[in-house]
Amino acid sequence: MALILWCVMIFLFSNVPNLSSGLEQDFLLRKIAHMGEFSILAFLFWLVIKRKKFGQALIFLMVFFCALDYAILDEIHQLFVRGRSGNIFDVGIDVMGIVLMTTILLMIQNRKVIIQRRRT
């Protein structure tokens, strides 16, 4: 449910024309927000997909490509919103957030495996 709500939230923000914070650093803030929102999206996809009995590598590939697909769809959606534009650069920023989160999750997962091996 959290995944769906987060996707809806991203959609709604993308539907706002001329989204701006009004601050001098607006461009940087929007790019950081892109990274953050897609990091969270990747985490939520991971929570859903990890329940399935796939191998670890497949889980992370699925998380990456599901989040990437949503990033691309989000930019396509913005092409149809007055005052907004779809931007491949923003997909790249989103991918940075996705890679950051999947890297963190992989590191945590690998640490758990190492700790379990030491116990046996």
PDB file as gemmi writes it, atoms N, CA and C in Angstrom:
CRYST1    1.000    1.000    1.000  90.00  90.00  90.00 P 1                      
ATOM      1  N   MET A   1       0.817  -1.189   0.000  1.00  0.00           N  
ATOM      2  CA  MET A   1       0.000   0.000   0.000  1.00  0.00           C  
ATOM      3  C   MET A   1       0.871   1.268   0.000  1.00  0.00           C  
ATOM      4  N   ALA A   2       1.970   1.240   0.764  1.00  0.00           N  
ATOM      5  CA  ALA A   2       2.866   2.398   0.818  1.00  0.00           C  
ATOM      6  C   ALA A   2       3.465   2.684  -0.560  1.00  0.00           C  
ATOM      7  N   LEU A   3       3.783   1.623  -1.292  1.00  0.00           N  
ATOM      8  CA  LEU A   3       4.338   1.787  -2.635  1.00  0.00           C  
ATOM      9  C   LEU A   3       3.345   2.515  -3.541  1.00  0.00           C  
ATOM     10  N   ILE A   4       2.111   2.108  -3.507  1.00  0.00           N  
ATOM     11  CA  ILE A   4       1.084   2.728  -4.342  1.00  0.00           C  
ATOM     12  C   ILE A   4       0.884   4.188  -3.943  1.00  0.00           C  
ATOM     13  N   LEU A   5       0.837   4.449  -2.638  1.00  0.00           N  
ATOM     14  CA  LEU A   5       0.667   5.817  -2.172  1.00  0.00           C  
ATOM     15  C   LEU A   5       1.845   6.698  -2.594  1.00  0.00           C  
ATOM     16  N   TRP A   6       3.051   6.156  -2.545  1.00  0.00           N  
ATOM     17  CA  TRP A   6       4.226   6.920  -2.940  1.00  0.00           C  
ATOM     18  C   TRP A   6       4.182   7.223  -4.448  1.00  0.00           C  
ATOM     19  N   CYS A   7       3.777   6.240  -5.236  1.00  0.00           N  
ATOM     20  CA  CYS A   7       3.645   6.465  -6.683  1.00  0.00           C  
ATOM     21  C   CYS A   7       2.607   7.546  -6.966  1.00  0.00           C  
ATOM     22  N   VAL A   8       1.515   7.526  -6.253  1.00  0.00           N  
ATOM     23  CA  VAL A   8       0.471   8.546  -6.420  1.00  0.00           C  
ATOM     24  C   VAL A   8       1.024   9.915  -6.035  1.00  0.00           C  
ATOM     25  N   MET A   9       1.789   9.979  -4.940  1.00  0.00           N  
ATOM     26  CA  MET A   9       2.366  11.239  -4.504  1.00  0.00           C  
ATOM     27  C   MET A   9       3.308  11.809  -5.573  1.00  0.00           C  
ATOM     28  N   ILE A  10       4.158  10.958  -6.148  1.00  0.00           N  
ATOM     29  CA  ILE A  10       5.055  11.397  -7.219  1.00  0.00           C  
ATOM     30  C   ILE A  10       4.235  11.915  -8.399  1.00  0.00           C  
ATOM     31  N   PHE A  11       3.200  11.185  -8.766  1.00  0.00           N  
ATOM     32  CA  PHE A  11       2.335  11.595  -9.873  1.00  0.00           C  
ATOM     33  C   PHE A  11       1.712  12.957  -9.603  1.00  0.00           C  
ATOM     34  N   LEU A  12       1.198  13.150  -8.394  1.00  0.00           N  
ATOM     35  CA  LEU A  12       0.537  14.413  -8.065  1.00  0.00           C  
ATOM     36  C   LEU A  12       1.512  15.587  -8.087  1.00  0.00           C  
ATOM     37  N   PHE A  13       2.720  15.392  -7.561  1.00  0.00           N  
ATOM     38  CA  PHE A  13       3.721  16.461  -7.610  1.00  0.00           C  
ATOM     39  C   PHE A  13       4.105  16.770  -9.056  1.00  0.00           C  
ATOM     40  N   SER A  14       4.185  15.744  -9.876  1.00  0.00           N  
ATOM     41  CA  SER A  14       4.528  15.944 -11.286  1.00  0.00           C  
ATOM     42  C   SER A  14       3.413  16.642 -12.051  1.00  0.00           C  
ATOM     43  N   ASN A  15       2.227  16.633 -11.502  1.00  0.00           N  
ATOM     44  CA  ASN A  15       1.067  17.235 -12.143  1.00  0.00           C  
ATOM     45  C   ASN A  15       0.938  18.730 -11.832  1.00  0.00           C  
ATOM     46  N   VAL A  16       1.781  19.231 -10.922  1.00  0.00           N  
ATOM     47  CA  VAL A  16       1.731  20.641 -10.535  1.00  0.00           C  
ATOM     48  C   VAL A  16       2.515  21.470 -11.558  1.00  0.00           C  
ATOM     49  N   PRO A  17       1.862  22.446 -12.205  1.00  0.00           N  
ATOM     50  CA  PRO A  17       2.588  23.293 -13.165  1.00  0.00           C  
ATOM     51  C   PRO A  17       3.597  24.187 -12.431  1.00  0.00           C  
ATOM     52  N   ASN A  18       4.742  24.393 -13.058  1.00  0.00           N  
ATOM     53  CA  ASN A  18       5.749  25.314 -12.533  1.00  0.00           C  
ATOM     54  C   ASN A  18       6.075  25.066 -11.059  1.00  0.00           C  
ATOM     55  N   LEU A  19       6.301  23.820 -10.701  1.00  0.00           N  
ATOM     56  CA  LEU A  19       6.635  23.477  -9.323  1.00  0.00           C  
ATOM     57  C   LEU A  19       7.933  24.172  -8.942  1.00  0.00           C  
ATOM     58  N   SER A  20       7.887  24.979  -7.901  1.00  0.00           N  
ATOM     59  CA  SER A  20       9.052  25.740  -7.480  1.00  0.00           C  
ATOM     60  C   SER A  20       8.979  25.971  -5.979  1.00  0.00           C  
ATOM     61  N   SER A  21      10.143  25.987  -5.348  1.00  0.00           N  
ATOM     62  CA  SER A  21      10.191  26.258  -3.906  1.00  0.00           C  
ATOM     63  C   SER A  21      10.189  27.752  -3.638  1.00  0.00           C  
ATOM     64  N   GLY A  22      10.533  28.562  -4.661  1.00  0.00           N  
ATOM     65  CA  GLY A  22      10.624  29.999  -4.474  1.00  0.00           C  
ATOM     66  C   GLY A  22      11.947  30.437  -3.869  1.00  0.00           C  
ATOM     67  N   LEU A  23      12.805  29.499  -3.568  1.00  0.00           N  
ATOM     68  CA  LEU A  23      14.108  29.809  -2.983  1.00  0.00           C  
ATOM     69  C   LEU A  23      15.160  30.011  -4.064  1.00  0.00           C  
ATOM     70  N   GLU A  24      16.235  30.657  -3.696  1.00  0.00           N  
ATOM     71  CA  GLU A  24      17.316  30.922  -4.645  1.00  0.00           C  
ATOM     72  C   GLU A  24      17.950  29.629  -5.158  1.00  0.00           C  
ATOM     73  N   GLN A  25      18.044  28.624  -4.315  1.00  0.00           N  
ATOM     74  CA  GLN A  25      18.669  27.347  -4.671  1.00  0.00           C  
ATOM     75  C   GLN A  25      17.639  26.361  -5.220  1.00  0.00           C  
ATOM     76  N   ASP A  26      16.588  26.855  -5.836  1.00  0.00           N  
ATOM     77  CA  ASP A  26      15.471  26.018  -6.282  1.00  0.00           C  
ATOM     78  C   ASP A  26      15.918  24.851  -7.166  1.00  0.00           C  
ATOM     79  N   PHE A  27      16.787  25.103  -8.138  1.00  0.00           N  
ATOM     80  CA  PHE A  27      17.223  24.050  -9.059  1.00  0.00           C  
ATOM     81  C   PHE A  27      17.864  22.905  -8.290  1.00  0.00           C  
ATOM     82  N   LEU A  28      18.791  23.227  -7.399  1.00  0.00           N  
ATOM     83  CA  LEU A  28      19.483  22.201  -6.612  1.00  0.00           C  
ATOM     84  C   LEU A  28      18.508  21.455  -5.700  1.00  0.00           C  
ATOM     85  N   LEU A  29      17.605  22.180  -5.072  1.00  0.00           N  
ATOM     86  CA  LEU A  29      16.618  21.545  -4.189  1.00  0.00           C  
ATOM     87  C   LEU A  29      15.725  20.570  -4.946  1.00  0.00           C  
ATOM     88  N   ARG A  30      15.311  20.948  -6.145  1.00  0.00           N  
ATOM     89  CA  ARG A  30      14.453  20.050  -6.941  1.00  0.00           C  
ATOM     90  C   ARG A  30      15.205  18.790  -7.349  1.00  0.00           C  
ATOM     91  N   LYS A  31      16.492  18.908  -7.657  1.00  0.00           N  
ATOM     92  CA  LYS A  31      17.274  17.738  -8.062  1.00  0.00           C  
ATOM     93  C   LYS A  31      17.505  16.812  -6.865  1.00  0.00           C  
ATOM     94  N   ILE A  32      17.764  17.392  -5.705  1.00  0.00           N  
ATOM     95  CA  ILE A  32      17.910  16.583  -4.484  1.00  0.00           C  
ATOM     96  C   ILE A  32      16.588  15.891  -4.165  1.00  0.00           C  
ATOM     97  N   ALA A  33      15.474  16.600  -4.366  1.00  0.00           N  
ATOM     98  CA  ALA A  33      14.148  15.999  -4.135  1.00  0.00           C  
ATOM     99  C   ALA A  33      13.919  14.829  -5.085  1.00  0.00           C  
ATOM    100  N   HIS A  34      14.323  14.985  -6.349  1.00  0.00           N  
ATOM    101  CA  HIS A  34      14.209  13.883  -7.313  1.00  0.00           C  
ATOM    102  C   HIS A  34      14.964  12.653  -6.796  1.00  0.00           C  
ATOM    103  N   MET A  35      16.205  12.854  -6.384  1.00  0.00           N  
ATOM    104  CA  MET A  35      17.002  11.728  -5.875  1.00  0.00           C  
ATOM    105  C   MET A  35      16.326  11.088  -4.672  1.00  0.00           C  
ATOM    106  N   GLY A  36      15.867  11.923  -3.757  1.00  0.00           N  
ATOM    107  CA  GLY A  36      15.239  11.409  -2.540  1.00  0.00           C  
ATOM    108  C   GLY A  36      13.967  10.637  -2.807  1.00  0.00           C  
ATOM    109  N   GLU A  37      13.106  11.195  -3.644  1.00  0.00           N  
ATOM    110  CA  GLU A  37      11.829  10.519  -3.881  1.00  0.00           C  
ATOM    111  C   GLU A  37      12.021   9.189  -4.598  1.00  0.00           C  
ATOM    112  N   PHE A  38      13.019   9.099  -5.480  1.00  0.00           N  
ATOM    113  CA  PHE A  38      13.240   7.834  -6.172  1.00  0.00           C  
ATOM    114  C   PHE A  38      14.084   6.858  -5.349  1.00  0.00           C  
ATOM    115  N   SER A  39      14.841   7.360  -4.381  1.00  0.00           N  
ATOM    116  CA  SER A  39      15.492   6.469  -3.411  1.00  0.00           C  
ATOM    117  C   SER A  39      14.421   5.773  -2.582  1.00  0.00           C  
ATOM    118  N   ILE A  40      13.461   6.553  -2.122  1.00  0.00           N  
ATOM    119  CA  ILE A  40      12.358   5.988  -1.336  1.00  0.00           C  
ATOM    120  C   ILE A  40      11.539   5.024  -2.185  1.00  0.00           C  
ATOM    121  N   LEU A  41      11.291   5.388  -3.442  1.00  0.00           N  
ATOM    122  CA  LEU A  41      10.547   4.497  -4.332  1.00  0.00           C  
ATOM    123  C   LEU A  41      11.275   3.158  -4.489  1.00  0.00           C  
ATOM    124  N   ALA A  42      12.585   3.198  -4.682  1.00  0.00           N  
ATOM    125  CA  ALA A  42      13.364   1.957  -4.810  1.00  0.00           C  
ATOM    126  C   ALA A  42      13.246   1.125  -3.536  1.00  0.00           C  
ATOM    127  N   PHE A  43      13.320   1.767  -2.383  1.00  0.00           N  
ATOM    128  CA  PHE A  43      13.187   1.054  -1.110  1.00  0.00           C  
ATOM    129  C   PHE A  43      11.816   0.385  -1.006  1.00  0.00           C  
ATOM    130  N   LEU A  44      10.770   1.101  -1.390  1.00  0.00           N  
ATOM    131  CA  LEU A  44       9.419   0.536  -1.316  1.00  0.00           C  
ATOM    132  C   LEU A  44       9.236  -0.618  -2.298  1.00  0.00           C  
ATOM    133  N   PHE A  45       9.803  -0.487  -3.505  1.00  0.00           N  
ATOM    134  CA  PHE A  45       9.773  -1.617  -4.437  1.00  0.00           C  
ATOM    135  C   PHE A  45      10.504  -2.808  -3.827  1.00  0.00           C  
ATOM    136  N   TRP A  46      11.635  -2.567  -3.181  1.00  0.00           N  
ATOM    137  CA  TRP A  46      12.410  -3.641  -2.564  1.00  0.00           C  
ATOM    138  C   TRP A  46      11.590  -4.352  -1.482  1.00  0.00           C  
ATOM    139  N   LEU A  47      10.873  -3.570  -0.662  1.00  0.00           N  
ATOM    140  CA  LEU A  47      10.041  -4.184   0.385  1.00  0.00           C  
ATOM    141  C   LEU A  47       9.003  -5.133  -0.210  1.00  0.00           C  
ATOM    142  N   VAL A  48       8.441  -4.770  -1.346  1.00  0.00           N  
ATOM    143  CA  VAL A  48       7.427  -5.602  -1.994  1.00  0.00           C  
ATOM    144  C   VAL A  48       8.070  -6.809  -2.674  1.00  0.00           C  
ATOM    145  N   ILE A  49       9.134  -6.573  -3.435  1.00  0.00           N  
ATOM    146  CA  ILE A  49       9.721  -7.634  -4.260  1.00  0.00           C  
ATOM    147  C   ILE A  49      10.496  -8.656  -3.430  1.00  0.00           C  
ATOM    148  N   LYS A  50      11.094  -8.238  -2.319  1.00  0.00           N  
ATOM    149  CA  LYS A  50      11.904  -9.169  -1.517  1.00  0.00           C  
ATOM    150  C   LYS A  50      11.065 -10.282  -0.887  1.00  0.00           C  
ATOM    151  N   ARG A  51       9.768 -10.085  -0.822  1.00  0.00           N  
ATOM    152  CA  ARG A  51       8.882 -11.121  -0.269  1.00  0.00           C  
ATOM    153  C   ARG A  51       8.823 -12.360  -1.155  1.00  0.00           C  
ATOM    154  N   LYS A  52       9.099 -12.151  -2.429  1.00  0.00           N  
ATOM    155  CA  LYS A  52       9.079 -13.269  -3.377  1.00  0.00           C  
ATOM    156  C   LYS A  52      10.367 -14.071  -3.209  1.00  0.00           C  
ATOM    157  N   LYS A  53      10.338 -15.282  -3.618  1.00  0.00           N  
ATOM    158  CA  LYS A  53      11.498 -16.168  -3.436  1.00  0.00           C  
ATOM    159  C   LYS A  53      12.408 -16.146  -4.660  1.00  0.00           C  
ATOM    160  N   PHE A  54      12.890 -14.943  -4.995  1.00  0.00           N  
ATOM    161  CA  PHE A  54      13.852 -14.792  -6.071  1.00  0.00           C  
ATOM    162  C   PHE A  54      15.243 -14.710  -5.468  1.00  0.00           C  
ATOM    163  N   GLY A  55      16.253 -14.899  -6.290  1.00  0.00           N  
ATOM    164  CA  GLY A  55      17.616 -14.704  -5.839  1.00  0.00           C  
ATOM    165  C   GLY A  55      17.881 -13.226  -5.602  1.00  0.00           C  
ATOM    166  N   GLN A  56      18.888 -12.947  -4.792  1.00  0.00           N  
ATOM    167  CA  GLN A  56      19.200 -11.571  -4.419  1.00  0.00           C  
ATOM    168  C   GLN A  56      19.494 -10.702  -5.641  1.00  0.00           C  
ATOM    169  N   ALA A  57      20.265 -11.203  -6.579  1.00  0.00           N  
ATOM    170  CA  ALA A  57      20.608 -10.414  -7.767  1.00  0.00           C  
ATOM    171  C   ALA A  57      19.362 -10.071  -8.566  1.00  0.00           C  
ATOM    172  N   LEU A  58      18.458 -11.026  -8.735  1.00  0.00           N  
ATOM    173  CA  LEU A  58      17.228 -10.779  -9.485  1.00  0.00           C  
ATOM    174  C   LEU A  58      16.350  -9.758  -8.770  1.00  0.00           C  
ATOM    175  N   ILE A  59      16.283  -9.844  -7.458  1.00  0.00           N  
ATOM    176  CA  ILE A  59      15.491  -8.882  -6.688  1.00  0.00           C  
ATOM    177  C   ILE A  59      15.987  -7.467  -6.954  1.00  0.00           C  
ATOM    178  N   PHE A  60      17.303  -7.276  -6.882  1.00  0.00           N  
ATOM    179  CA  PHE A  60      17.837  -5.929  -7.064  1.00  0.00           C  
ATOM    180  C   PHE A  60      17.702  -5.448  -8.508  1.00  0.00           C  
ATOM    181  N   LEU A  61      17.803  -6.341  -9.463  1.00  0.00           N  
ATOM    182  CA  LEU A  61      17.558  -5.952 -10.854  1.00  0.00           C  
ATOM    183  C   LEU A  61      16.102  -5.542 -11.055  1.00  0.00           C  
ATOM    184  N   MET A  62      15.203  -6.290 -10.444  1.00  0.00           N  
ATOM    185  CA  MET A  62      13.781  -5.952 -10.554  1.00  0.00           C  
ATOM    186  C   MET A  62      13.488  -4.607  -9.898  1.00  0.00           C  
ATOM    187  N   VAL A  63      14.056  -4.371  -8.728  1.00  0.00           N  
ATOM    188  CA  VAL A  63      13.876  -3.090  -8.041  1.00  0.00           C  
ATOM    189  C   VAL A  63      14.387  -1.959  -8.924  1.00  0.00           C  
ATOM    190  N   PHE A  64      15.593  -2.128  -9.456  1.00  0.00           N  
ATOM    191  CA  PHE A  64      16.185  -1.087 -10.292  1.00  0.00           C  
ATOM    192  C   PHE A  64      15.306  -0.782 -11.502  1.00  0.00           C  
ATOM    193  N   PHE A  65      14.903  -1.813 -12.214  1.00  0.00           N  
ATOM    194  CA  PHE A  65      14.148  -1.576 -13.443  1.00  0.00           C  
ATOM    195  C   PHE A  65      12.716  -1.119 -13.190  1.00  0.00           C  
ATOM    196  N   CYS A  66      12.092  -1.557 -12.104  1.00  0.00           N  
ATOM    197  CA  CYS A  66      10.749  -1.042 -11.775  1.00  0.00           C  
ATOM    198  C   CYS A  66      10.819   0.445 -11.450  1.00  0.00           C  
ATOM    199  N   ALA A  67      11.790   0.836 -10.626  1.00  0.00           N  
ATOM    200  CA  ALA A  67      11.936   2.249 -10.268  1.00  0.00           C  
ATOM    201  C   ALA A  67      12.342   3.079 -11.492  1.00  0.00           C  
ATOM    202  N   LEU A  68      13.230   2.540 -12.323  1.00  0.00           N  
ATOM    203  CA  LEU A  68      13.636   3.236 -13.544  1.00  0.00           C  
ATOM    204  C   LEU A  68      12.442   3.435 -14.476  1.00  0.00           C  
ATOM    205  N   ASP A  69      11.641   2.409 -14.644  1.00  0.00           N  
ATOM    206  CA  ASP A  69      10.451   2.531 -15.490  1.00  0.00           C  
ATOM    207  C   ASP A  69       9.529   3.629 -14.986  1.00  0.00           C  
ATOM    208  N   TYR A  70       9.358   3.704 -13.675  1.00  0.00           N  
ATOM    209  CA  TYR A  70       8.490   4.745 -13.120  1.00  0.00           C  
ATOM    210  C   TYR A  70       9.094   6.127 -13.329  1.00  0.00           C  
ATOM    211  N   ALA A  71      10.414   6.232 -13.228  1.00  0.00           N  
ATOM    212  CA  ALA A  71      11.087   7.518 -13.479  1.00  0.00           C  
ATOM    213  C   ALA A  71      10.851   7.972 -14.921  1.00  0.00           C  
ATOM    214  N   ILE A  72      10.961   7.054 -15.840  1.00  0.00           N  
ATOM    215  CA  ILE A  72      10.732   7.381 -17.250  1.00  0.00           C  
ATOM    216  C   ILE A  72       9.273   7.772 -17.477  1.00  0.00           C  
ATOM    217  N   LEU A  73       8.355   7.004 -16.909  1.00  0.00           N  
ATOM    218  CA  LEU A  73       6.932   7.328 -17.048  1.00  0.00           C  
ATOM    219  C   LEU A  73       6.606   8.687 -16.427  1.00  0.00           C  
ATOM    220  N   ASP A  74       7.261   9.004 -15.318  1.00  0.00           N  
ATOM    221  CA  ASP A  74       7.050  10.289 -14.658  1.00  0.00           C  
ATOM    222  C   ASP A  74       7.453  11.440 -15.579  1.00  0.00           C  
ATOM    223  N   GLU A  75       8.575  11.304 -16.259  1.00  0.00           N  
ATOM    224  CA  GLU A  75       9.018  12.358 -17.175  1.00  0.00           C  
ATOM    225  C   GLU A  75       8.118  12.438 -18.409  1.00  0.00           C  
ATOM    226  N   ILE A  76       7.647  11.306 -18.888  1.00  0.00           N  
ATOM    227  CA  ILE A  76       6.697  11.323 -20.005  1.00  0.00           C  
ATOM    228  C   ILE A  76       5.411  12.035 -19.571  1.00  0.00           C  
ATOM    229  N   HIS A  77       4.948  11.723 -18.374  1.00  0.00           N  
ATOM    230  CA  HIS A  77       3.754  12.384 -17.835  1.00  0.00           C  
ATOM    231  C   HIS A  77       3.940  13.899 -17.815  1.00  0.00           C  
ATOM    232  N   GLN A  78       5.127  14.357 -17.417  1.00  0.00           N  
ATOM    233  CA  GLN A  78       5.370  15.798 -17.330  1.00  0.00           C  
ATOM    234  C   GLN A  78       5.344  16.491 -18.694  1.00  0.00           C  
ATOM    235  N   LEU A  79       5.551  15.736 -19.768  1.00  0.00           N  
ATOM    236  CA  LEU A  79       5.438  16.317 -21.109  1.00  0.00           C  
ATOM    237  C   LEU A  79       4.033  16.839 -21.385  1.00  0.00           C  
ATOM    238  N   PHE A  80       3.050  16.294 -20.692  1.00  0.00           N  
ATOM    239  CA  PHE A  80       1.654  16.642 -20.923  1.00  0.00           C  
ATOM    240  C   PHE A  80       1.092  17.597 -19.871  1.00  0.00           C  
ATOM    241  N   VAL A  81       1.956  18.086 -18.974  1.00  0.00           N  
ATOM    242  CA  VAL A  81       1.532  19.014 -17.925  1.00  0.00           C  
ATOM    243  C   VAL A  81       1.985  20.417 -18.311  1.00  0.00           C  
ATOM    244  N   ARG A  82       1.051  21.344 -18.385  1.00  0.00           N  
ATOM    245  CA  ARG A  82       1.376  22.730 -18.740  1.00  0.00           C  
ATOM    246  C   ARG A  82       2.371  23.279 -17.719  1.00  0.00           C  
ATOM    247  N   GLY A  83       3.420  23.905 -18.218  1.00  0.00           N  
ATOM    248  CA  GLY A  83       4.433  24.490 -17.350  1.00  0.00           C  
ATOM    249  C   GLY A  83       5.523  23.519 -16.931  1.00  0.00           C  
ATOM    250  N   ARG A  84       5.420  22.273 -17.339  1.00  0.00           N  
ATOM    251  CA  ARG A  84       6.425  21.253 -17.003  1.00  0.00           C  
ATOM    252  C   ARG A  84       7.010  20.715 -18.306  1.00  0.00           C  
ATOM    253  N   SER A  85       8.118  20.033 -18.190  1.00  0.00           N  
ATOM    254  CA  SER A  85       8.707  19.383 -19.368  1.00  0.00           C  
ATOM    255  C   SER A  85       9.369  18.090 -18.924  1.00  0.00           C  
ATOM    256  N   GLY A  86       9.256  17.080 -19.747  1.00  0.00           N  
ATOM    257  CA  GLY A  86       9.967  15.840 -19.478  1.00  0.00           C  
ATOM    258  C   GLY A  86      11.436  16.058 -19.788  1.00  0.00           C  
ATOM    259  N   ASN A  87      12.303  15.503 -18.961  1.00  0.00           N  
ATOM    260  CA  ASN A  87      13.721  15.776 -19.108  1.00  0.00           C  
ATOM    261  C   ASN A  87      14.516  14.504 -18.835  1.00  0.00           C  
ATOM    262  N   ILE A  88      15.287  14.061 -19.810  1.00  0.00           N  
ATOM    263  CA  ILE A  88      16.106  12.855 -19.636  1.00  0.00           C  
ATOM    264  C   ILE A  88      17.138  13.064 -18.534  1.00  0.00           C  
ATOM    265  N   PHE A  89      17.575  14.308 -18.336  1.00  0.00           N  
ATOM    266  CA  PHE A  89      18.505  14.634 -17.253  1.00  0.00           C  
ATOM    267  C   PHE A  89      17.886  14.278 -15.899  1.00  0.00           C  
ATOM    268  N   ASP A  90      16.590  14.550 -15.746  1.00  0.00           N  
ATOM    269  CA  ASP A  90      15.910  14.211 -14.489  1.00  0.00           C  
ATOM    270  C   ASP A  90      15.841  12.702 -14.277  1.00  0.00           C  
ATOM    271  N   VAL A  91      15.691  11.940 -15.355  1.00  0.00           N  
ATOM    272  CA  VAL A  91      15.730  10.475 -15.229  1.00  0.00           C  
ATOM    273  C   VAL A  91      17.106  10.066 -14.693  1.00  0.00           C  
ATOM    274  N   GLY A  92      18.159  10.713 -15.180  1.00  0.00           N  
ATOM    275  CA  GLY A  92      19.507  10.433 -14.675  1.00  0.00           C  
ATOM    276  C   GLY A  92      19.636  10.734 -13.194  1.00  0.00           C  
ATOM    277  N   ILE A  93      19.052  11.839 -12.738  1.00  0.00           N  
ATOM    278  CA  ILE A  93      19.056  12.182 -11.310  1.00  0.00           C  
ATOM    279  C   ILE A  93      18.280  11.128 -10.525  1.00  0.00           C  
ATOM    280  N   ASP A  94      17.133  10.707 -11.064  1.00  0.00           N  
ATOM    281  CA  ASP A  94      16.332   9.655 -10.416  1.00  0.00           C  
ATOM    282  C   ASP A  94      17.138   8.368 -10.299  1.00  0.00           C  
ATOM    283  N   VAL A  95      17.854   8.019 -11.358  1.00  0.00           N  
ATOM    284  CA  VAL A  95      18.681   6.805 -11.359  1.00  0.00           C  
ATOM    285  C   VAL A  95      19.756   6.888 -10.278  1.00  0.00           C  
ATOM    286  N   MET A  96      20.302   8.073 -10.064  1.00  0.00           N  
ATOM    287  CA  MET A  96      21.296   8.226  -8.991  1.00  0.00           C  
ATOM    288  C   MET A  96      20.681   7.880  -7.636  1.00  0.00           C  
ATOM    289  N   GLY A  97      19.458   8.321  -7.407  1.00  0.00           N  
ATOM    290  CA  GLY A  97      18.763   7.978  -6.165  1.00  0.00           C  
ATOM    291  C   GLY A  97      18.468   6.494  -6.069  1.00  0.00           C  
ATOM    292  N   ILE A  98      18.065   5.893  -7.180  1.00  0.00           N  
ATOM    293  CA  ILE A  98      17.767   4.456  -7.216  1.00  0.00           C  
ATOM    294  C   ILE A  98      19.030   3.650  -6.938  1.00  0.00           C  
ATOM    295  N   VAL A  99      20.125   4.021  -7.589  1.00  0.00           N  
ATOM    296  CA  VAL A  99      21.399   3.310  -7.388  1.00  0.00           C  
ATOM    297  C   VAL A  99      21.890   3.489  -5.955  1.00  0.00           C  
ATOM    298  N   LEU A 100      21.745   4.689  -5.420  1.00  0.00           N  
ATOM    299  CA  LEU A 100      22.148   4.928  -4.029  1.00  0.00           C  
ATOM    300  C   LEU A 100      21.408   3.990  -3.087  1.00  0.00           C  
ATOM    301  N   MET A 101      20.086   3.913  -3.236  1.00  0.00           N  
ATOM    302  CA  MET A 101      19.309   3.063  -2.327  1.00  0.00           C  
ATOM    303  C   MET A 101      19.608   1.582  -2.548  1.00  0.00           C  
ATOM    304  N   THR A 102      19.703   1.143  -3.786  1.00  0.00           N  
ATOM    305  CA  THR A 102      19.979  -0.280  -4.014  1.00  0.00           C  
ATOM    306  C   THR A 102      21.375  -0.641  -3.501  1.00  0.00           C  
ATOM    307  N   THR A 103      22.316   0.281  -3.601  1.00  0.00           N  
ATOM    308  CA  THR A 103      23.659   0.029  -3.064  1.00  0.00           C  
ATOM    309  C   THR A 103      23.612  -0.106  -1.546  1.00  0.00           C  
ATOM    310  N   ILE A 104      22.898   0.780  -0.893  1.00  0.00           N  
ATOM    311  CA  ILE A 104      22.750   0.700   0.569  1.00  0.00           C  
ATOM    312  C   ILE A 104      22.097  -0.610   0.962  1.00  0.00           C  
ATOM    313  N   LEU A 105      21.029  -0.989   0.259  1.00  0.00           N  
ATOM    314  CA  LEU A 105      20.325  -2.246   0.578  1.00  0.00           C  
ATOM    315  C   LEU A 105      21.221  -3.458   0.337  1.00  0.00           C  
ATOM    316  N   LEU A 106      22.002  -3.441  -0.736  1.00  0.00           N  
ATOM    317  CA  LEU A 106      22.938  -4.541  -0.997  1.00  0.00           C  
ATOM    318  C   LEU A 106      23.999  -4.641   0.100  1.00  0.00           C  
ATOM    319  N   MET A 107      24.501  -3.501   0.533  1.00  0.00           N  
ATOM    320  CA  MET A 107      25.508  -3.505   1.600  1.00  0.00           C  
ATOM    321  C   MET A 107      24.931  -4.075   2.895  1.00  0.00           C  
ATOM    322  N   ILE A 108      23.710  -3.674   3.227  1.00  0.00           N  
ATOM    323  CA  ILE A 108      23.048  -4.202   4.431  1.00  0.00           C  
ATOM    324  C   ILE A 108      22.821  -5.693   4.288  1.00  0.00           C  
ATOM    325  N   GLN A 109      22.334  -6.128   3.129  1.00  0.00           N  
ATOM    326  CA  GLN A 109      22.075  -7.547   2.887  1.00  0.00           C  
ATOM    327  C   GLN A 109      23.359  -8.361   2.988  1.00  0.00           C  
ATOM    328  N   ASN A 110      24.429  -7.876   2.362  1.00  0.00           N  
ATOM    329  CA  ASN A 110      25.710  -8.594   2.404  1.00  0.00           C  
ATOM    330  C   ASN A 110      26.272  -8.643   3.818  1.00  0.00           C  
ATOM    331  N   ARG A 111      26.087  -7.588   4.574  1.00  0.00           N  
ATOM    332  CA  ARG A 111      26.547  -7.585   5.973  1.00  0.00           C  
ATOM    333  C   ARG A 111      25.809  -8.639   6.789  1.00  0.00           C  
ATOM    334  N   LYS A 112      24.509  -8.764   6.555  1.00  0.00           N  
ATOM    335  CA  LYS A 112      23.720  -9.790   7.256  1.00  0.00           C  
ATOM    336  C   LYS A 112      24.233 -11.186   6.913  1.00  0.00           C  
ATOM    337  N   VAL A 113      24.552 -11.419   5.643  1.00  0.00           N  
ATOM    338  CA  VAL A 113      25.056 -12.723   5.209  1.00  0.00           C  
ATOM    339  C   VAL A 113      26.389 -13.022   5.888  1.00  0.00           C  
ATOM    340  N   ILE A 114      27.270 -12.045   5.946  1.00  0.00           N  
ATOM    341  CA  ILE A 114      28.579 -12.234   6.580  1.00  0.00           C  
ATOM    342  C   ILE A 114      28.413 -12.551   8.064  1.00  0.00           C  
ATOM    343  N   ILE A 115      27.540 -11.838   8.742  1.00  0.00           N  
ATOM    344  CA  ILE A 115      27.296 -12.076  10.172  1.00  0.00           C  
ATOM    345  C   ILE A 115      26.728 -13.471  10.387  1.00  0.00           C  
ATOM    346  N   GLN A 116      25.793 -13.909   9.531  1.00  0.00           N  
ATOM    347  CA  GLN A 116      25.216 -15.245   9.658  1.00  0.00           C  
ATOM    348  C   GLN A 116      26.267 -16.309   9.444  1.00  0.00           C  
ATOM    349  N   ARG A 117      27.171 -16.121   8.500  1.00  0.00           N  
ATOM    350  CA  ARG A 117      28.228 -17.102   8.247  1.00  0.00           C  
ATOM    351  C   ARG A 117      29.187 -17.224   9.417  1.00  0.00           C  
ATOM    352  N   ARG A 118      29.457 -16.131  10.085  1.00  0.00           N  
ATOM    353  CA  ARG A 118      30.367 -16.141  11.245  1.00  0.00           C  
ATOM    354  C   ARG A 118      29.745 -16.902  12.408  1.00  0.00           C  
ATOM    355  N   ARG A 119      28.425 -16.870  12.497  1.00  0.00           N  
ATOM    356  CA  ARG A 119      27.732 -17.552  13.604  1.00  0.00           C  
ATOM    357  C   ARG A 119      27.712 -19.066  13.415  1.00  0.00           C  
ATOM    358  N   THR A 120      27.869 -19.534  12.186  1.00  0.00           N  
ATOM    359  CA  THR A 120      27.807 -20.980  11.956  1.00  0.00           C  
ATOM    360  C   THR A 120      29.161 -21.612  11.871  1.00  0.00           C  
TER     361      THR A 120                                                      
END                                                                             
